[in-house]
């Protein structure tokens, strides 16, 4: 066999393995379960999906289709970085890329919270899944008048709250930062329906100045529009 023939054979085998891994993932994804927000935060009446619920929703279907779940950590000086990898029995891998999350505090608690958060979102991203909203009534509640809380002791509160509460606040912060201006306003309004005053202050401390300005402007415009309607 010539060098060229050997090279072509290897490439064909590689493409075949890639196809096997891709086909296995397609079958596995079809069997993923719903991720219900079944965990209750003790500080306020809200539900969220924990990391173990996310893993439970996908792990059985992955294993049935010859895929194993691996979450690798990478060096990141400001916090933690996680790469979720699906390893196929053929030897091929599907990577979701590296997802980095800054640690709120440079101590074991801060890094542990950031690691849990990063693992949860990295897993959902690579598997193409999202938590199911099992609290549909929340969407039907009237939106309260926009009030921007003062950023008083916001960071202190975020440091002292427990991991579950911190994760929920950071979830809202990530949603706000990822959205456009109107989307950021909508996400903040949604957060206000769940968070109390101290939690809103903590959230506000994690929102960039650009998003704060956009939220304030849209909130003020909506208030003016409401006041001039006869």
N, C-alpha and C positions, 0 to 999 in steps of 0.2 A: 504494500500500500504506500503510495506516494505521500509526501508531506501535505500536499494540497488535499488529497482524498481523506487523510487522517483529520485534518482541520475541519473539513466539511462534515465529517461524521460526528465529531465532537460537538459542533455547533447544532446539528440536528438533534442530537441527544439532549443538549442543553435546552433547546426550544421545547422539546417534548416534556422535559421535567417541569419547565415553567408552566406549560399548559396544564400539567397534572396538578400543580399547586394552585393555580388559578381556578381550575374546575372544582377542586376540593373546597376552596373558600366559598365559591358560589353556592355549593350544596350546603355548606355549614351555615352560611348567612341565612339561608331559607329556613333553618331550624332554630334560629335565635329566639329566645323568649322575650317577653316584655319586661322592662325594668321599672317596676313600680316604686313610687316614692313612699315607701312603707315605714321609714325611720322617722321618728318624731323628735324634733328639737325640744328639749325640756324648757328652754327659755321663752318660747312663744309657740303659738299653735300653727306650726308649719311642717310640711313633710319634705323629705329629700331622699335621693337614692344613694346608699352607701357603696363603697368599693366592693364589698363582698356580694352585694346584690347585682352589680354590674358583671362581675366574674361569673356568678351563678347563672346569669341569663345566657351566657355564650359557651361556657366551658364544655358542657356535655356534647353539644353539636359539633364543636371543634374536634373533640377527641373521636367522635364517631366517624369523622371524615379525614382522619389521619393528620390532624393539625394540633400542635402543642403551643401553649401560650407562654411567652417569655417576656419579662419586663426588665430591661437592662438600665442601669444608672450610668450617667456620664458626668464628667467633671464640669461644674458650673460654680464659679466663685461666689455668686450672689444668692445661691439657693440650691435647688436640685434640678436635674435634667433626666428625663425618662424616655426610653425608646421601647415601644411595644412591638414585639416581633412574633409573627405566626410561623412556626417551623413545621414544614411538611415532612412526612416520613420519607419522601424521595431525597431529602437533603436540601431542598429549596426553601427559601425564606421570603416572607412578605413583611416589610418594615413600614411602620407608620411615621417614620422620621423621629427626630428628637424634639421633645416638648419640655421647655424650661419654665420653671416657676420660681420666682424670688421668694426667699424665706422672710417672713415678717419680723422674725427675731433670730439673732445668731445664737441659738441654743438648741438642745435636742428637741424641745417641744416645737419650736418654730420650724426646724427642718423636717420633723416627723409630719407635721400638718401639711407642709408644702409637698412632701413626697406622696402622701395619700391623695392630695388634690391632683398632682401630676399624673399619678398612675390611673386614677379614675377617668380623667379627660383624655389621656393618651389611648386608653383601652377603647373608650367609646368612639374616638375618632377613627382608629384603624379598623374597627368592626362595623362602622357605619350605623351606630345605634344611638338612641337618646332616651332619657327617662320618660316614661309615660305620665302625663299629668292626670293624676287620679283625684284631683280636687277641682272639678269643672265649675263648681259654684263660685270659685274665686274670680273667675273671669266675668261673671255677671254682676259683681258688686259695683256700685257707682264709684267713679274716680273722685277722690277727694281733691280739694283745691290744693294746687302745688305750693308747698312750703319748703324752702331749702334750709335744712338745719345748720346751725353754726358748727364749725369744725372745732368743738371744744372737747378736749381729751379724747378725740376720736381714735387716735393711734393707741392711747393707753387702754381704752376699752377693748380694742382689737387684740392687744397683747394679753389681757387677763381673761378673756372669754375662752370657753372650751373649744376643742377641735371641731366639733360639729357646727357650732355657731359660726366660728371663723370661716369654715369652708363655705357655708351658705352666703355669708357676706361677700366673700371673694368671688363666689359664683356670679352674684349680681354685678360686682365690679368688672369682671371679665366680659360679661354681656354688654355692659355700658360701653366699655372701651372698644369692643369689636364692632359696634354699630355706627351708622352715620348719625348726624345730629338729631334728626327726628327719632330714630331708633333708640338713641341714648336717652332722650326724654321719656319715651314710652317705657323703656326698661327701668328707669328710675321711678317712674310713676307706679309701675308694677311692684317694685321693691318696697315702696312706701305702704303698700297694702299689707305687707308681711312684717316689716321691721318696725320696732319701736324707736323712740327718739334717740336713745343712746346708740342703737344699732345703725340708724341712719347716719349719725355723725361718724361712726366708724367707717361706713361705706363711703361717705363723702371724702374722708381722708385718703381713700385709695383711688379716687377718680382724678384723672389728670385735669390741669387747669383749663385746657382747651374744651374738654367735655363739660366741665362745670359751667363755663361761660355759655356754651350752647344750650345747656339745660335751663339756665337762668333766663336767657333771652326768650326761648320758646315758652317757658312758664309765664313770664311777664306778658308776652303777646296774647296768650290764651286768657289770662286774667283780664286784660284790657278789653278783649273781644267780648268776654262774658258780661262785663259791666256796661258796655254800650248797647247791648241787645235790648230792645224795648220789651 
